[in-house]
Amino acid sequence: MSKNLSQILADLFAKPTEGNELSPHIQHLGIEIRKVVHSEDTMFGRFSGLLESFRTIIPDEKQRYQAALQALSTTSKLSRQEILKAMGGQLEELKIVETGLMPAQSAWRDELTTMDARSQGLQGEIANLRARMAQLEGEERTVQAAMAARQKDLEGAEKTIKQLLADIGAEISALKKKLEEWTADTPAAEQAQPAAQPSPKKEPPRESQQSDVSGKKKDVEHTSEIEASSPQQDTKFQRKCPMCGGPFHLLELENIWQCYTCAYEEPNK
């Protein structure tokens, strides 16, 4: 992640821009940073995506965090500590990006240094060439105004980007803190146990040849009623989850199977 964001910062400061054009570039930088942080390639992005998907089915926030942790642990085969460590790594990457911000501004700082040197040189020429005083003083005022504008732009950019990175870091820290707090008493995701196989139906004991014919008929009728009352499962839209044995539903629009118990998913083959 740090490599991509460093490239964006380098592109931002590679060429000086006017003050009015700077804000869209910084907004673009924020969009790109959030896009990378919330992507499926990051632990923060995957966990926050699971939280959002459980929002409507699990109203309680603590239970939603626990369910998201269990689902992420099941799908990624990572423990709670490994997930927290991965999120901590994202915070470290943001710090690296912030540290690398200063070298990315070298072109702007070099420009300020050049402007300052030019201003000093012009002041020396003014002292020696009074005949060109008016022309040189006008040029010097122009350069000073450009320096002030560039300095203001630079300070604004530094402050805005630093606040942007701090806000994103705060989001990750808050989520990480809640995850640590609300899942501390939750055991690591247990490996899914295979669904219990139904025990074979016991056959009724054979009656002796002397049994009453009417009694046999009643047993047959009773068995037929039980079998007729059993609900028939539509195997096209529902079956047992291969991970936890819970109900496994077919979502036709997404063309995937999803378990409402452990959130396990697999494509519809």
N, C-alpha and C positions, 0 to 999 in steps of 0.2 A: 504494500500500500504506500509506503513512504516514497518509493521510486516514482510512482505515478503522480503523487501530490507534489513532489519536488520539481517534476517536469512542468506541472501547471504553474507553480510559483516562478520558475525560471522564465517561462513564456510571458508571464504577467509583467515582470520587471526587465525583460530583454530590451524592450523599446519604450522610451518615455512616451506617455500619453497625456493629453490635456485633462484638466481636473474633471470636466463633465463626462469624459469617457472612462474614467477610472472606476466609478461605482459599478457599472455593468460587469466589468472584468472581475471585481471582487465578488459580486453576486454569483457569477459563473463559477468562481473558485469554491464558494460555499456549497453550491449545488453538486459540484464534482466530489467534494470531500464527503458530503452526506451520502452521495450515491455509492461511493466506495465503502463507507462505514456500514451502510445498511444492506450491502449486497449479500447474496447467498454464500459468497466465498468467505465471509467473516462470521465469527461466532456470535458477535453482537447482532448482526443482521439476521441470522437464522433464528436466534432466540427471540428477538423482538418480533419477527414474523409469526412465530408460533403463538406468542402472547396475543397478537392482534387477531389471529384466526380463532382463538379460544374466547375472545371477548364476549361474543353473543351467547355461547353455550355455557360459560362458567362466569357468572357475574362477580363472584367473590375474587378480589385481586390476589390474595394470598394463595388460594386454591388454584388460581390460574397460573401463577408462577410455578407452583409445585407440579402441575400437570404439564406445563411447557418444559420444565426441566426433565421430567420423566420421559416425555416424548423425544426430546433432543438426545437424551442419554441412550434411548433405545435405538434411534435411527443412526446416530453417529458413533455408538459404542464407546462413548467417553463418560468418565465419572464426573461428579459434580465439581471436584477440585480441578480436573482438567479443563472443564468449561470455564471456571473462574480464572484459571491461569491464562486461557486464550483471550479472555476479555481484558485482563491486565496487560497482555501483550499489545492489544490495540491502543491502550492508553500510552504505553511506551512509544509506539509508533507516532502518535500525535506529538509527543514531546520531541521526537527526533525531527519531525517536520517543522515544528516551531524553532528548534535550534538551527535548522538549515535555512531559515528564512533570511537571516542576515547576509550570508554570502550571495543569495539570490538578488539582493538589492545593490550589489556592487556597482552595476552600471549606472544606477541613479546617483550613488554617492560619488562615483568618479566624475559624473557630470557636474555635481555641485562643486567638487574640488577644482575642476577646470574653470567653472564660472568665477569662482573666488580668485583664482590666479589671474584670470583675464581682468577682473576688476582692479586688482592691485597694479597690474601693468598699465591699465588705462590711467589710473591716478598718477603714475610716474610720468606718463606722456603729457598729461595736463600741466604738470609742473614745468616741464621742459619746453612745451610747445603751446604757448599762450595764444598763438595765432589760430590754433585749431580748438581753442577752449570750448566754444559753443558746440561744435560737432562732437567732440569727445565727451563732454558732459552729458549730452543727450544719449549717446550710446551707453555711457556708464549707468545712467538712470534706468535704461531699458534692461540692461543685464541684471541690475540689482532687483528690479521688479520680477524678472524671470526666476532669480534665485529664491526670492521670498515665496513665489507661487509654488515652485518645485518643492521647497522645504515644507510648505503647508500640506501639499499633496502627499509627501512621503510620511509625514507624521500622522496624517489621517489614515493612510493605508496601513501603517504599522499598528495603530490603535485598533482599527476595524478588524484586521486579520487576527490579531492577538485575541480580541474578544470573541471572534468567531471560533477559533480553536478552543478557547476556554469554555464556551457554551457547549460545544460538541463533547469535550472532555467531561463536562459536568453531567451531560446526559448519560454517558457510559458509566461514570462513577455512581450516579444515582441508581441506575439499573443494577449495577454490580452489587451495590450496598443492599438493595432490596433482595436480590437473589441470595446473598449471604445470610441476610436476616431471616427471610421467610422460608428458606429451604435448609436451615441449619439442623432442624430436627427431622428432616426427611432422609431416610436411608438412600444410598445410591440405588439407581435404577436396577431393579432385580431383573435377571434374565428371564425372558418370557418362558413360562412353562407351557408345554404342549397341552392342547385341549384334551380333557378327559374323554376317553372313548366310551361310548355308551355300552353298558354291560349287556351281553346277549340276553335276549328274552327267554325266560325259562318256559319250557314247555310244560303244560299241565300234566300231572301224573296220569298215566293210563289207568283207566278203570277196568275193573274185571269184566269179563264177558257177562257176568250176571247183573251189571249196573242197569239201572232203569233207563230205558230208551228215552223217556221224557226228560230225565235229568241231563243226559247228554245234549239234548236239543236246547235246554236252557243255558248250558255252558257255552254252546256255540253262539247263541244269540247274544249273550252277555259280552263275549269277546268281540263280536262284530260291532256292538255299540261302542266299546272303548276305542277300537281302531277308527271308527267313523268320526268320533269326537276329537281325535288328535288333529291339531292344525297342521296343514301341509305347508312346508317352507318353500317359498319360491326361490329356487337355486339360481335363477337368472339375475335376481337383484339382491340376494342376501345369502351369506354362508358364514361359517365360523372363521374368526381371525386366526391365521397361522401362528401369530405371536403370543396372544393371550387367551384365545378361545372365545372371546366376546363376539358380538354380532358384527359382521363384516359387510358393509353396504356398498352397492355399486352406484357411483355418482355418474349418471349418464352424460351430463354435459361435459364434465372434465374427463370422462372415460377412464376413471380410476376407481379402485376399491379402497375404502377407508374404514378404519375401526374407530368407533366412537368411544371406546374404552381406553385404548393406549395410543391412539392417533397414528397407528401404523398405516402406511399407504403403499400401494403397488399398482402398476399400470394394468389395465384390463386387457388381457391377452386373448 
